[in-house]
Amino acid sequence: MQDKDWREYNIHGDDVQDAYFDLFASPKDKYQTLEWNFPNIMSTISLRGNAEDYTNSTGMTVWAGSQVLCDYLVTHPSLVKEKKVLELGAGMGLCGTLAHKLGASSVCLTDGDIEVLENLRYNAEHSVSVDSDTAVTCPQLIWGHDLDAFAKTHGKHDIVIAVDCAYITKCLTPMFDTVHELLDLSNGIFLFVMVESSQTSMEVILARAQACGLELCPKDSNEQGNDQVFVFRHQKRNLV
């Protein structure tokens, strides 16, 4: 499927850039290489992006929630080992790249923003282990759009992850609709992290997830949960 000329500011409902969002100005060549090392991961993860400059897009840097989820995955590697992993709003692709290093059977790194996607594909090409059997792909995915076609091409996924990308209320329903359609119905898990500031409260986020057919796993009975990583599954009535 051919990529659409879509930019992150289009989530606000306009085809032209809102003046408020000059953080989405024309891109400048300010790339730098950022590096991460994690316990039990032999190789350094090196990704191209920008550590501090958000003028091009929020997807050209790594937000605090990514470190939270990466630490979580390193602690719970069985969550992604030999699993099909889909990352929404992947940006530079840190979490999905780590899932690849932890032995995921396939990793689908996605973003909607066409310029972020170009950089994401560059990172995937330069970060995939040569001796790995893991398939890593980087298709465009605009939340709530063409989900049947996406599922037909890329299938359903065991694990879907999203980190610090639900920063405006308008994107919640498209995001959760996308998760609902692309997450494996029987055993799929959605890992959601929201550390950076958002327009809306976590209570609203949880209510919107429920309205879209997902339920939060109780933390007292699910050791996968912690204070910053929210674990969702399909609602039980959807499994009947």
C-alpha positions in Angstrom: 0.0 0.0 0.0 1.4 3.4 -1.0 2.2 5.8 1.9 -0.1 8.8 2.3 1.3 12.3 2.6 0.1 12.6 6.2 1.7 14.6 9.0 1.2 14.4 12.7 -0.7 17.7 12.9 -3.4 16.2 10.7 -4.8 14.4 13.8 -6.3 17.8 14.7 -8.6 17.5 11.8 -7.1 20.0 9.4 -5.2 19.4 6.2 -3.1 22.4 6.8 -0.8 23.0 9.7 -2.3 24.8 12.7 -0.2 27.8 13.5 -0.1 26.7 17.1 1.9 23.6 16.1 5.1 25.2 14.7 6.7 22.2 16.2 5.7 20.6 12.9 7.6 23.1 10.7 9.6 22.0 7.7 12.3 19.5 8.7 15.9 20.6 9.1 18.8 18.2 8.9 19.5 18.1 12.7 19.9 14.3 13.0 22.1 12.9 15.6 22.7 9.3 16.8 21.4 8.4 20.2 22.5 5.2 22.0 21.0 2.9 24.6 22.4 -0.1 26.5 20.2 -2.5 28.4 20.9 -5.4 30.7 21.2 -8.8 29.0 21.2 -7.1 25.6 24.7 -7.7 24.1 24.6 -4.9 21.5 24.1 -1.2 21.8 20.9 0.2 20.3 21.8 3.1 18.1 19.0 5.2 16.5 19.0 8.4 14.4 16.8 11.2 15.7 17.1 14.3 17.9 17.5 14.4 21.6 16.0 17.8 22.3 14.6 19.5 19.2 10.8 18.9 18.7 10.4 21.5 15.9 10.0 18.8 13.2 7.7 16.3 15.0 7.2 14.6 18.4 8.3 11.4 16.6 11.9 12.6 16.0 12.9 12.1 19.7 12.5 9.5 22.4 10.1 10.4 25.2 10.3 9.4 28.9 7.8 6.6 28.6 10.0 4.7 26.2 12.6 4.2 28.8 9.9 3.1 31.2 8.6 0.5 28.8 12.1 -0.7 27.8 13.0 -1.3 31.4 9.7 -3.2 31.8 10.4 -5.4 28.7 13.9 -6.2 29.9 12.4 -7.3 33.2 9.6 -9.3 31.4 11.3 -10.6 28.2 8.9 -13.5 27.9 6.2 -10.9 27.0 7.7 -10.4 23.5 9.9 -13.5 23.0 8.7 -15.4 20.0 5.7 -13.0 19.8 4.4 -10.8 17.0 4.8 -7.2 18.2 3.2 -4.1 16.8 4.4 -0.6 17.9 2.0 2.3 17.4 3.4 5.8 17.0 6.8 4.2 17.0 8.7 7.5 16.3 12.4 6.5 16.4 11.4 2.9 17.2 13.3 2.3 20.4 10.7 0.0 22.1 10.1 -2.1 19.0 13.8 -2.4 18.3 14.3 -3.6 21.9 11.5 -6.2 21.3 13.5 -7.4 18.3 16.6 -7.7 20.4 14.6 -9.7 23.0 13.6 -12.3 20.5 10.2 -11.3 19.1 9.2 -13.4 16.1 8.3 -10.3 14.2 8.2 -6.6 14.9 6.0 -4.1 13.0 7.1 -0.6 13.7 4.5 1.9 12.6 3.9 5.7 12.4 1.5 7.9 10.5 3.7 10.9 9.9 5.4 10.4 6.5 8.6 12.1 7.5 8.9 10.3 10.8 8.3 7.1 8.9 11.2 7.8 6.6 13.5 8.1 9.6 12.0 5.1 11.3 12.7 3.0 8.3 16.3 4.2 8.3 16.6 3.1 12.0 15.1 -0.3 11.3 17.4 -0.9 8.4 20.5 -0.1 10.5 19.3 -1.7 13.8 18.2 -5.2 12.8 20.7 -7.9 13.8 22.2 -9.5 10.7 21.9 -13.0 12.2 18.4 -12.5 13.4 15.4 -14.5 12.1 13.0 -11.7 13.3 11.1 -10.0 10.5 11.1 -6.2 11.1 8.7 -4.1 8.9 7.8 -0.4 8.9 4.5 0.3 7.3 2.5 3.5 7.6 -0.4 3.2 10.0 -2.8 6.1 10.5 -4.9 5.3 13.5 -8.5 4.4 12.6 -7.9 4.3 8.9 -7.8 1.3 6.5 -7.5 -1.2 9.5 -9.0 -4.1 7.6 -6.4 -3.7 4.8 -3.6 -3.4 7.3 -4.7 -6.5 9.2 -5.0 -8.4 5.9 -1.4 -7.5 5.0 0.3 -7.6 8.4 -2.0 -9.9 10.4 -3.1 -9.6 14.1 -0.5 -9.2 16.8 0.2 -10.8 20.1 1.6 -7.6 21.7 0.7 -4.1 20.8 2.6 -1.2 22.4 2.1 2.5 22.6 4.2 5.0 24.5 3.5 8.7 25.2 1.6 9.1 22.0 -1.9 9.8 23.3 -1.2 13.4 24.2 -4.4 14.9 22.9 -8.0 13.6 23.6 -8.9 13.5 19.9 -6.5 10.7 19.2 -7.8 8.3 21.9 -10.7 6.7 20.1 -8.7 6.2 16.8 -5.8 4.7 18.9 -8.0 2.3 20.8 -10.0 1.3 17.8 -6.8 0.5 16.1 -5.6 -1.7 19.0 -9.0 -3.4 19.1 -8.8 -4.3 15.4 -5.1 -5.4 15.3 -4.7 -7.1 18.6 -5.0 -10.9 18.7 -8.5 -11.7 20.0 -7.7 -14.6 22.3 -4.4 -13.9 24.0 -3.3 -10.4 22.8 -1.9 -7.9 25.2 -1.8 -4.1 24.8 1.0 -2.3 26.8 0.2 1.4 27.2 2.5 3.9 28.9 1.7 7.6 29.4 4.5 9.4 31.3 4.6 12.7 29.5 1.9 15.3 29.9 -1.5 14.8 28.1 -4.6 16.8 27.5 -6.7 14.3 29.3 -6.7 12.3 32.6 -5.9 8.6 32.9 -9.5 8.1 34.0 -10.7 9.4 30.6 -8.2 7.3 28.8 -9.4 4.1 30.6 -13.0 4.9 29.9 -12.3 5.4 26.2 -10.4 2.1 26.1 -13.4 0.3 27.7 -15.8 2.0 25.1 -13.5 0.6 22.4 -13.8 -3.0 23.7 -10.6 -3.2 25.9 -10.3 -3.9 29.6 -7.5 -3.1 32.0 -6.0 -6.1 33.7 -6.1 -5.8 37.4 -2.7 -5.1 38.8 -3.2 -7.1 42.0 -3.7 -10.3 40.0 -1.4 -9.6 37.1 2.3 -9.4 37.9 2.8 -7.8 34.5 1.4 -4.5 35.7 3.1 -1.7 37.5 2.4 2.0 38.3 3.3 3.3 34.8 2.7 0.4 32.5 -1.0 -0.3 31.8 -1.9 -3.8 30.5 -5.0 -4.2 28.4 -6.8 -7.2 26.9 -9.9 -7.6 24.8 -13.0 -7.5 27.0 -14.2 -11.0 27.9 -17.5 -10.6 26.2 -15.6 -10.2 22.9 -14.0 -13.6 23.4 -17.4 -15.5 23.4 
